[in-house]
Amino acid sequence: MPELPEVETVVRSLQSRINGYTIDRIKIRDEKLLRDLKPDHLKRRAEGKRITDIRRRGKYILLEVGGEKLVVIHLRMTGKLLVLPSDETTEYQRISFQFQEGEKLVLDNMRRFGTLDLLESEAEEPLASLGLEPFREEYRWAKFRELFETRQPLKLLLLDQKKLAGLGNIYANEVLFRAGLNPLLPGQETNTAEREQLFELIPEVLTEAIENNGTTIDTFKDSAGEPGSFQNFLRVYNREGEPCEECGTEIVKEQQSGRSTYYCPDCQNVEGGTFEE
């Protein structure tokens, strides 16, 4: 699933290519991707309107149309947003926005897990309940440190979008490795120094990933169809059985609440405890 760096990469790509374009018509081939939204309603509110801003909130892509409505897209597992010539299509094209300028934006989604909403503002769900987000004014130490007053394991805490918006499995693993913290450790058992380290490391790791156009493990591509390159710099994620770059210990993979957790048993001092399904 695209995480904050991948979504930011797509947003920046779209900003340079279609910001200011006018939506001529919308084609909907698969209504399953419309979240509590009727096709006719989307078309009435968006067709004929100009894209006035393109931005991100957590893992969501926000297209502001006509300066008043937000088309909110979540790519999920295999989703892509591609800018193509108007006469070109893709195998898994679900929804497309044809522009008066002659190109189109295609929501390509093989597994049909993506979603599209039309909102009045960011104060509506599913955006309203998102937690603190790195790179926004709200990301402050006073708020961040309070997130750890819980028995929730660190890895799951970092993945909780109502606490922290944007992190997913890849970057949660990488941040915890750099911090030398056990992914099983309950949040409330971390000390102030460890929380401060995470507070600084999260935007640091995300920035590095954005600078490398995100991580492509399987399907991620930006709006021009280009993959990211941060997979070349991952230190634990997807490296099961390989030696740790710091100590040489074999990287281990376990299941933690249905998600793959990668860690170095030495550097992250994973002793005892259990990984729960």
DAGI-V698258 format. One record per residue. N is the residue number from 1. RES is the residue in one small letter. PHI is phi in whole degrees, 0 to 359 (* if undefined). PSI is psi in radians with two decimals (* if undefined). D_LAST is the distance of its C-alpha to the last C-alpha in Angstrom with 1 decimal. Layout:
# DAGI-V698258
n:N res:RES phi:PHI psi:PSI d_last:D_LAST
n:N res:RES phi:PHI psi:PSI d_last:D_LAST
This chain:
# DAGI-V698258
n:1 res:m phi:* psi:2.25 d_last:19.5
n:2 res:p phi:303 psi:2.33 d_last:22.7
n:3 res:e phi:253 psi:-3.00 d_last:22.3
n:4 res:l phi:309 psi:-0.85 d_last:25.1
n:5 res:p phi:298 psi:-0.67 d_last:27.2
n:6 res:e phi:292 psi:-0.75 d_last:27.1
n:7 res:v phi:294 psi:-0.72 d_last:28.0
n:8 res:e phi:298 psi:-0.67 d_last:30.7
n:9 res:t phi:299 psi:-0.78 d_last:32.0
n:10 res:v phi:296 psi:-0.78 d_last:32.4
n:11 res:v phi:300 psi:-0.81 d_last:34.0
n:12 res:r phi:296 psi:-0.66 d_last:36.5
n:13 res:s phi:295 psi:-0.74 d_last:37.3
n:14 res:l phi:292 psi:-0.65 d_last:38.0
n:15 res:q phi:301 psi:-0.68 d_last:40.1
n:16 res:s phi:280 psi:-0.21 d_last:42.4
n:17 res:r phi:246 psi:-0.69 d_last:42.7
n:18 res:i phi:234 psi:-0.03 d_last:42.7
n:19 res:n phi:299 psi:2.23 d_last:43.2
n:20 res:g phi:97 psi:-0.17 d_last:46.3
n:21 res:y phi:289 psi:2.72 d_last:46.2
n:22 res:t phi:252 psi:2.28 d_last:47.1
n:23 res:i phi:283 psi:2.03 d_last:44.9
n:24 res:d phi:277 psi:-0.88 d_last:47.3
n:25 res:r phi:205 psi:2.76 d_last:45.1
n:26 res:i phi:241 psi:2.26 d_last:41.5
n:27 res:k phi:251 psi:2.21 d_last:40.4
n:28 res:i phi:243 psi:1.93 d_last:37.3
n:29 res:r phi:265 psi:-0.33 d_last:36.2
n:30 res:d phi:218 psi:1.79 d_last:32.8
n:31 res:e phi:288 psi:-0.22 d_last:32.6
n:32 res:k phi:302 psi:-0.50 d_last:28.9
n:33 res:l phi:280 psi:-0.22 d_last:28.5
n:34 res:l phi:278 psi:2.09 d_last:30.6
n:35 res:r phi:268 psi:1.89 d_last:28.7
n:36 res:d phi:52 psi:0.74 d_last:30.8
n:37 res:l phi:218 psi:2.28 d_last:33.8
n:38 res:k phi:274 psi:2.42 d_last:36.8
n:39 res:p phi:307 psi:-0.75 d_last:38.2
n:40 res:d phi:296 psi:-0.61 d_last:41.7
n:41 res:h phi:293 psi:-0.76 d_last:40.7
n:42 res:l phi:300 psi:-0.79 d_last:39.2
n:43 res:k phi:294 psi:-0.74 d_last:42.3
n:44 res:r phi:299 psi:-0.68 d_last:44.7
n:45 res:r phi:276 psi:-0.39 d_last:43.2
n:46 res:a phi:246 psi:-0.55 d_last:42.6
n:47 res:e phi:293 psi:2.39 d_last:45.2
n:48 res:g phi:85 psi:-0.05 d_last:48.3
n:49 res:k phi:260 psi:2.64 d_last:46.5
n:50 res:r phi:268 psi:2.49 d_last:46.3
n:51 res:i phi:284 psi:1.99 d_last:43.1
n:52 res:t phi:260 psi:-0.21 d_last:44.0
n:53 res:d phi:194 psi:2.62 d_last:41.0
n:54 res:i phi:227 psi:2.12 d_last:37.7
n:55 res:r phi:213 psi:-3.10 d_last:35.0
n:56 res:r phi:232 psi:2.56 d_last:31.4
n:57 res:r phi:224 psi:1.94 d_last:29.2
n:58 res:g phi:60 psi:-2.14 d_last:25.7
n:59 res:k phi:261 psi:0.20 d_last:24.5
n:60 res:y phi:261 psi:2.48 d_last:27.1
n:61 res:i phi:259 psi:2.23 d_last:30.5
n:62 res:l phi:245 psi:2.06 d_last:33.4
n:63 res:l phi:256 psi:1.96 d_last:36.7
n:64 res:e phi:276 psi:2.16 d_last:39.4
n:65 res:v phi:244 psi:2.29 d_last:42.0
n:66 res:g phi:64 psi:0.26 d_last:45.4
n:67 res:g phi:69 psi:0.26 d_last:44.6
n:68 res:e phi:219 psi:-0.48 d_last:43.1
n:69 res:k phi:243 psi:2.70 d_last:40.0
n:70 res:l phi:242 psi:2.07 d_last:36.6
n:71 res:v phi:273 psi:2.01 d_last:35.1
n:72 res:v phi:249 psi:2.09 d_last:31.4
n:73 res:i phi:240 psi:2.31 d_last:29.3
n:74 res:h phi:242 psi:2.11 d_last:25.6
n:75 res:l phi:282 psi:-0.52 d_last:25.2
n:76 res:r phi:52 psi:-2.54 d_last:21.4
n:77 res:m phi:304 psi:-1.03 d_last:20.2
n:78 res:t phi:237 psi:0.31 d_last:23.6
n:79 res:g phi:287 psi:2.59 d_last:26.2
n:80 res:k phi:221 psi:2.60 d_last:29.4
n:81 res:l phi:243 psi:1.99 d_last:32.5
n:82 res:l phi:240 psi:2.36 d_last:35.6
n:83 res:v phi:265 psi:2.08 d_last:39.2
n:84 res:l phi:229 psi:2.84 d_last:41.4
n:85 res:p phi:300 psi:2.64 d_last:45.0
n:86 res:s phi:299 psi:-0.43 d_last:45.7
n:87 res:d phi:263 psi:0.12 d_last:46.3
n:88 res:e phi:258 psi:2.58 d_last:43.2
n:89 res:t phi:225 psi:3.04 d_last:40.0
n:90 res:t phi:233 psi:2.88 d_last:36.5
n:91 res:e phi:297 psi:-0.62 d_last:34.7
n:92 res:y phi:243 psi:0.64 d_last:32.0
n:93 res:q phi:292 psi:2.06 d_last:34.2
n:94 res:r phi:257 psi:-0.75 d_last:33.0
n:95 res:i phi:220 psi:2.47 d_last:35.1
n:96 res:s phi:223 psi:2.54 d_last:38.0
n:97 res:f phi:248 psi:1.91 d_last:40.3
n:98 res:q phi:274 psi:2.24 d_last:43.8
n:99 res:f phi:260 psi:2.62 d_last:45.9
n:100 res:q phi:297 psi:-0.42 d_last:49.6
n:101 res:e phi:284 psi:-0.07 d_last:49.7
n:102 res:g phi:105 psi:-0.08 d_last:49.0
n:103 res:e phi:247 psi:3.10 d_last:45.3
n:104 res:k phi:217 psi:2.72 d_last:42.1
n:105 res:l phi:253 psi:2.14 d_last:38.6
n:106 res:v phi:248 psi:2.22 d_last:36.1
n:107 res:l phi:268 psi:1.79 d_last:32.5
n:108 res:d phi:260 psi:2.20 d_last:31.2
n:109 res:n phi:211 psi:1.73 d_last:27.7
n:110 res:m phi:298 psi:-0.80 d_last:26.8
n:111 res:r phi:265 psi:0.02 d_last:23.6
n:112 res:r phi:62 psi:0.53 d_last:25.0
n:113 res:f phi:265 psi:-0.19 d_last:22.2
n:114 res:g phi:292 psi:2.87 d_last:24.7
n:115 res:t phi:223 psi:2.69 d_last:26.5
n:116 res:l phi:224 psi:2.23 d_last:30.0
n:117 res:d phi:239 psi:2.83 d_last:31.3
n:118 res:l phi:233 psi:2.00 d_last:34.8
n:119 res:l phi:240 psi:2.81 d_last:35.1
n:120 res:e phi:278 psi:-0.59 d_last:38.0
n:121 res:s phi:197 psi:3.05 d_last:36.5
n:122 res:e phi:287 psi:-0.09 d_last:33.4
n:123 res:a phi:279 psi:-0.01 d_last:33.6
n:124 res:e phi:259 psi:2.77 d_last:32.0
n:125 res:e phi:287 psi:2.56 d_last:28.4
n:126 res:p phi:269 psi:0.13 d_last:26.2
n:127 res:l phi:278 psi:-0.56 d_last:27.8
n:128 res:a phi:299 psi:-0.56 d_last:28.8
n:129 res:s phi:269 psi:0.06 d_last:25.5
n:130 res:l phi:292 psi:2.57 d_last:24.6
n:131 res:g phi:274 psi:-2.82 d_last:24.4
n:132 res:l phi:303 psi:2.48 d_last:26.5
n:133 res:e phi:232 psi:2.19 d_last:27.2
n:134 res:p phi:305 psi:2.53 d_last:28.6
n:135 res:f phi:82 psi:-0.04 d_last:32.2
n:136 res:r phi:253 psi:2.77 d_last:33.1
n:137 res:e phi:303 psi:-0.55 d_last:35.4
n:138 res:e phi:291 psi:-0.30 d_last:32.7
n:139 res:y phi:282 psi:1.55 d_last:30.8
n:140 res:r phi:232 psi:2.64 d_last:32.4
n:141 res:w phi:302 psi:-0.71 d_last:31.6
n:142 res:a phi:301 psi:-0.65 d_last:32.4
n:143 res:k phi:279 psi:-0.69 d_last:29.7
n:144 res:f phi:299 psi:-0.81 d_last:27.1
n:145 res:r phi:297 psi:-0.44 d_last:27.2
n:146 res:e phi:286 psi:-0.31 d_last:26.4
n:147 res:l phi:295 psi:-0.33 d_last:23.0
n:148 res:f phi:267 psi:0.07 d_last:21.7
n:149 res:e phi:277 psi:1.17 d_last:22.7
n:150 res:t phi:203 psi:2.76 d_last:19.2
n:151 res:r phi:276 psi:-0.06 d_last:16.5
n:152 res:q phi:299 psi:2.29 d_last:14.1
n:153 res:p phi:301 psi:2.60 d_last:13.0
n:154 res:l phi:305 psi:-0.78 d_last:15.5
n:155 res:k phi:301 psi:-0.79 d_last:13.4
n:156 res:l phi:289 psi:-0.56 d_last:12.0
n:157 res:l phi:297 psi:-0.78 d_last:15.5
n:158 res:l phi:294 psi:-0.45 d_last:17.1
n:159 res:l phi:274 psi:-0.20 d_last:15.2
n:160 res:d phi:285 psi:1.85 d_last:16.2
n:161 res:q phi:293 psi:-0.31 d_last:19.3
n:162 res:k phi:278 psi:-0.21 d_last:20.9
n:163 res:k phi:258 psi:-0.92 d_last:21.2
n:164 res:l phi:230 psi:2.14 d_last:21.9
n:165 res:a phi:266 psi:2.22 d_last:23.0
n:166 res:g phi:120 psi:-0.64 d_last:22.8
n:167 res:l phi:287 psi:2.47 d_last:20.2
n:168 res:g phi:232 psi:-2.84 d_last:17.4
n:169 res:n phi:296 psi:-0.71 d_last:15.2
n:170 res:i phi:300 psi:-0.95 d_last:18.3
n:171 res:y phi:281 psi:-0.44 d_last:20.2
n:172 res:a phi:296 psi:-0.76 d_last:17.6
n:173 res:n phi:299 psi:-0.79 d_last:17.1
n:174 res:e phi:292 psi:-0.72 d_last:20.9
n:175 res:v phi:297 psi:-0.79 d_last:21.8
n:176 res:l phi:295 psi:-0.62 d_last:19.8
n:177 res:f phi:296 psi:-0.83 d_last:21.3
n:178 res:r phi:296 psi:-0.53 d_last:24.7
n:179 res:a phi:278 psi:-0.20 d_last:24.3
n:180 res:g phi:67 psi:0.57 d_last:23.3
n:181 res:l phi:250 psi:2.47 d_last:20.4
n:182 res:n phi:292 psi:2.14 d_last:17.3
n:183 res:p phi:296 psi:-0.30 d_last:14.3
n:184 res:l phi:272 psi:-0.23 d_last:12.7
n:185 res:l phi:296 psi:2.18 d_last:16.0
n:186 res:p phi:300 psi:2.46 d_last:16.3
n:187 res:g phi:307 psi:-0.71 d_last:18.8
n:188 res:q phi:289 psi:-0.19 d_last:21.4
n:189 res:e phi:269 psi:0.03 d_last:21.7
n:190 res:t phi:276 psi:2.60 d_last:23.1
n:191 res:n phi:264 psi:3.09 d_last:26.9
n:192 res:t phi:300 psi:-0.74 d_last:29.3
n:193 res:a phi:298 psi:-0.69 d_last:29.9
n:194 res:e phi:292 psi:-0.68 d_last:26.3
n:195 res:r phi:293 psi:-0.69 d_last:25.9
n:196 res:e phi:297 psi:-0.69 d_last:29.2
n:197 res:q phi:297 psi:-0.76 d_last:28.1
n:198 res:l phi:295 psi:-0.70 d_last:25.1
n:199 res:f phi:303 psi:-0.67 d_last:27.5
n:200 res:e phi:276 psi:-0.64 d_last:29.8
n:201 res:l phi:288 psi:-0.61 d_last:27.4
n:202 res:i phi:302 psi:-0.97 d_last:25.5
n:203 res:p phi:294 psi:-0.49 d_last:28.7
n:204 res:e phi:295 psi:-0.86 d_last:30.0
n:205 res:v phi:294 psi:-0.74 d_last:27.2
n:206 res:l phi:297 psi:-0.68 d_last:27.2
n:207 res:t phi:297 psi:-0.76 d_last:31.0
n:208 res:e phi:300 psi:-0.73 d_last:30.9
n:209 res:a phi:293 psi:-0.72 d_last:28.7
n:210 res:i phi:297 psi:-0.71 d_last:31.0
n:211 res:e phi:297 psi:-0.38 d_last:34.0
n:212 res:n phi:255 psi:0.33 d_last:32.6
n:213 res:n phi:60 psi:0.57 d_last:31.9
n:214 res:g phi:82 psi:-3.03 d_last:28.1
n:215 res:t phi:246 psi:2.22 d_last:25.8
n:216 res:t phi:248 psi:1.86 d_last:26.0
n:217 res:i phi:264 psi:-0.82 d_last:23.4
n:218 res:d phi:236 psi:-1.16 d_last:23.9
n:219 res:t phi:238 psi:-0.16 d_last:25.9
n:220 res:f phi:297 psi:2.32 d_last:26.7
n:221 res:k phi:215 psi:2.68 d_last:30.4
n:222 res:d phi:279 psi:-3.02 d_last:32.7
n:223 res:s phi:290 psi:-0.21 d_last:35.3
n:224 res:a phi:262 psi:0.04 d_last:37.6
n:225 res:g phi:84 psi:0.29 d_last:35.2
n:226 res:e phi:263 psi:2.39 d_last:34.8
n:227 res:p phi:281 psi:2.86 d_last:31.6
n:228 res:g phi:276 psi:3.14 d_last:30.5
n:229 res:s phi:227 psi:0.06 d_last:30.8
n:230 res:f phi:291 psi:-0.27 d_last:28.4
n:231 res:q phi:301 psi:-0.38 d_last:26.3
n:232 res:n phi:284 psi:-0.15 d_last:29.1
n:233 res:f phi:241 psi:0.10 d_last:28.4
n:234 res:l phi:293 psi:2.42 d_last:24.6
n:235 res:r phi:254 psi:-0.37 d_last:24.1
n:236 res:v phi:225 psi:-0.66 d_last:20.5
n:237 res:y phi:300 psi:2.27 d_last:18.7
n:238 res:n phi:65 psi:0.39 d_last:18.8
n:239 res:r phi:242 psi:0.54 d_last:20.7
n:240 res:e phi:306 psi:2.29 d_last:18.6
n:241 res:g phi:85 psi:-0.17 d_last:21.2
n:242 res:e phi:271 psi:2.72 d_last:23.9
n:243 res:p phi:287 psi:2.43 d_last:25.8
n:244 res:c phi:298 psi:2.36 d_last:25.2
n:245 res:e phi:292 psi:-0.35 d_last:28.3
n:246 res:e phi:271 psi:-0.77 d_last:28.9
n:247 res:c phi:233 psi:-0.17 d_last:28.6
n:248 res:g phi:88 psi:-0.12 d_last:28.1
n:249 res:t phi:293 psi:2.54 d_last:24.9
n:250 res:e phi:292 psi:2.26 d_last:22.6
n:251 res:i phi:292 psi:2.36 d_last:19.9
n:252 res:v phi:249 psi:2.56 d_last:16.4
n:253 res:k phi:240 psi:2.28 d_last:13.3
n:254 res:e phi:225 psi:2.88 d_last:9.7
n:255 res:q phi:263 psi:2.22 d_last:6.4
n:256 res:q phi:231 psi:1.88 d_last:5.7
n:257 res:s phi:53 psi:0.76 d_last:4.3
n:258 res:g phi:81 psi:0.01 d_last:5.2
n:259 res:r phi:245 psi:2.59 d_last:8.3
n:260 res:s phi:284 psi:2.18 d_last:10.2
n:261 res:t phi:248 psi:2.22 d_last:11.5
n:262 res:y phi:248 psi:2.40 d_last:14.9
n:263 res:y phi:200 psi:2.84 d_last:17.0
n:264 res:c phi:259 psi:2.03 d_last:20.0
n:265 res:p phi:300 psi:-0.43 d_last:19.5
n:266 res:d phi:273 psi:-1.00 d_last:23.2
n:267 res:c phi:296 psi:-0.55 d_last:23.8
n:268 res:q phi:255 psi:0.09 d_last:20.7
n:269 res:n phi:48 psi:0.92 d_last:21.0
n:270 res:v phi:274 psi:1.77 d_last:17.4
n:271 res:e phi:232 psi:2.31 d_last:18.0
n:272 res:g phi:68 psi:-2.92 d_last:16.1
n:273 res:g phi:72 psi:3.03 d_last:13.0
n:274 res:t phi:224 psi:2.62 d_last:9.5
n:275 res:f phi:265 psi:2.03 d_last:6.7
n:276 res:e phi:268 psi:2.49 d_last:3.8
n:277 res:e phi:292 psi:* d_last:0.0
